[in-house]
Amino acid sequence: MPALIPTDHYGTVTWMGLVPDRAAALKAQPQQQLELAFAGPRGEDHGGLTRPSCSRVLAQHPRGTTIRNTRQLSVLGAAEIAAIARAMGLETLDPAWLGATLVLEGIADFTHLPPSSRLQADTGATIVVDMENRPCTLPAREIEAEMPGYGKAFKAAARGRRGITAWVEREGVLRLGTRMRLHVPDQRAWAHEMI
């Protein structure tokens, strides 16, 4: 029996980008296509099979510990980017300022996709949802540089809307306009309360 169930939910790639040097800036450079390798999108500074642990996993690992890189991509939903912009009092919000790898249109409540879900292109290229991408101050700096006075509003406006982090399960090429089908784990929700 399959452990992952194909759904009738599809997202269309409406924007894609690469962060070439995150030490210099989080701002992504727009792309027409991405080559996905097992280490992540070619040319993406967040790529690699491993990475140093960060604040997101401090309860599990001391900062800087070498861990598996499940944050090769930052993927956002187009509707959620629009909602963030509205909450900030902006007409639009450039995905480049958010360090986005992909923006998908057509999948509701995108940030809350179940971890371990897959997004698969017709070509077979597949990414795995790791977890919700929590808002941080790095996009706020990019926004402030482009739209002075608005950066501080990002973190609160993006709560619950920042998209997901993901990693490459199957290599392939993605292009603008590619449709990706959502596959979800075949399991019930965890029944226990969080401690």
C-alpha positions in Angstrom: 0.0 0.0 0.0 1.4 3.4 -0.9 2.5 5.6 2.0 2.0 8.8 0.0 -1.4 9.6 -1.6 -1.6 11.7 -4.8 -4.1 14.5 -4.4 -6.1 16.6 -6.9 -4.3 19.7 -5.6 -1.8 21.3 -8.0 0.4 24.3 -7.7 1.8 26.3 -10.7 5.3 27.7 -10.4 4.8 31.5 -10.9 8.2 32.6 -9.6 11.6 31.1 -8.9 14.9 32.4 -7.7 18.3 31.6 -6.3 20.2 33.2 -3.3 23.8 33.1 -4.6 25.5 34.4 -1.4 23.4 34.5 1.7 26.3 36.0 3.7 26.0 39.1 1.4 22.2 39.2 1.3 19.1 37.0 1.4 17.7 38.6 -1.7 17.1 36.0 -4.4 17.9 36.5 -8.1 14.9 35.6 -10.4 15.3 32.6 -12.6 13.5 31.1 -15.6 14.4 27.6 -14.6 16.0 25.7 -11.8 18.1 22.5 -12.0 17.3 20.5 -8.9 20.1 18.2 -7.8 20.1 16.0 -4.7 22.1 18.8 -3.0 19.4 21.4 -3.9 19.0 23.8 -6.7 22.3 24.4 -8.6 23.7 27.8 -7.7 21.7 28.1 -4.4 23.8 29.0 -1.4 21.3 27.2 0.9 22.1 24.0 -1.0 24.3 21.1 0.1 23.6 17.7 1.5 24.5 18.9 5.0 24.4 22.3 6.7 25.3 23.8 10.1 22.4 23.7 12.5 20.7 27.0 13.2 18.2 28.5 15.7 15.3 26.4 14.3 16.8 23.2 15.8 18.6 24.4 18.9 16.4 22.1 21.0 18.0 19.2 19.2 21.5 20.3 18.3 24.1 22.9 19.4 24.3 25.8 16.9 26.8 24.9 14.1 26.5 21.1 14.4 26.6 19.4 11.0 23.2 18.0 10.2 21.3 16.8 7.1 20.2 19.8 4.9 16.4 19.7 4.8 16.3 23.5 4.1 17.6 23.4 0.5 14.5 25.4 -0.8 12.2 28.0 0.5 8.8 27.6 -1.1 5.9 30.0 -0.7 2.3 30.2 -1.7 1.3 33.1 -4.0 -1.9 33.8 -2.0 0.0 33.9 1.3 2.6 36.4 -0.1 -0.4 38.6 -1.2 -1.8 38.3 2.3 1.5 39.2 3.9 1.7 42.3 1.7 -1.8 43.4 2.6 -1.1 42.9 6.3 2.0 45.1 5.9 0.0 47.8 4.0 1.8 47.1 0.7 0.2 46.4 -2.7 2.7 43.7 -3.5 5.7 42.0 -2.0 8.6 40.8 -4.2 9.4 37.1 -3.5 13.1 38.0 -4.1 13.1 40.0 -0.9 12.0 36.9 1.0 14.8 34.8 -0.4 12.3 32.5 -2.1 13.3 29.6 -4.2 9.8 28.9 -5.6 6.4 30.5 -5.5 3.4 28.2 -6.2 -0.1 29.4 -7.0 -3.2 27.2 -6.5 -2.6 25.3 -3.2 -4.6 26.7 -0.3 -3.1 27.1 3.2 0.3 26.4 1.7 2.4 27.1 4.8 0.6 24.3 6.7 1.1 21.4 4.2 1.8 18.2 6.2 5.5 17.6 6.7 6.8 14.8 4.5 4.3 15.8 1.7 5.7 15.8 -1.8 5.4 18.3 -4.6 6.1 16.6 -7.9 6.4 18.0 -11.4 5.2 16.1 -14.5 8.8 15.5 -15.3 9.2 13.6 -12.0 11.3 16.3 -10.3 10.2 16.0 -6.6 10.7 18.1 -3.5 9.8 17.0 0.1 8.2 19.3 2.6 10.3 19.6 5.7 8.4 22.0 7.9 6.9 25.5 8.1 9.4 28.2 7.4 9.2 30.6 10.4 9.4 34.3 9.8 12.7 35.9 10.7 14.4 39.3 10.5 16.4 38.6 7.3 13.6 39.3 4.9 12.7 42.3 7.0 16.1 43.8 6.2 15.7 43.2 2.5 12.2 44.8 2.6 13.4 47.7 4.6 16.2 48.4 2.1 13.6 48.4 -0.8 10.6 49.9 1.1 11.9 52.0 4.0 9.5 51.9 7.0 7.9 48.6 6.1 10.6 46.0 7.1 9.6 45.8 10.8 6.0 44.8 9.9 7.2 41.6 8.1 7.7 39.2 10.9 4.2 39.6 12.4 2.5 39.8 9.0 4.2 36.6 7.9 3.4 34.5 10.9 1.6 31.4 9.6 2.1 32.5 6.0 5.9 32.2 5.4 5.7 29.0 3.4 7.8 25.8 3.9 11.3 24.6 3.7 12.0 21.6 1.5 14.6 19.3 0.1 15.1 17.5 -3.3 14.0 13.9 -3.4 14.3 13.4 -7.2 16.4 15.5 -9.5 15.0 17.3 -12.5 14.4 20.7 -14.0 11.6 23.2 -13.0 10.5 26.0 -15.2 8.1 28.9 -14.8 4.6 27.5 -15.4 5.5 24.0 -14.2 2.6 22.3 -12.4 3.4 20.4 -9.3 1.1 17.8 -7.8 0.7 17.6 -4.0 1.1 14.1 -2.5 0.3 13.7 1.2 1.3 11.1 3.8 -1.4 8.4 4.3 -1.7 8.7 8.1 -4.0 10.2 10.6 -3.2 13.4 12.6 -1.1 12.8 15.7 -3.7 12.5 18.6 -1.6 13.7 21.5 -1.3 17.2 22.9 2.0 19.1 22.5 4.0 19.2 25.7 
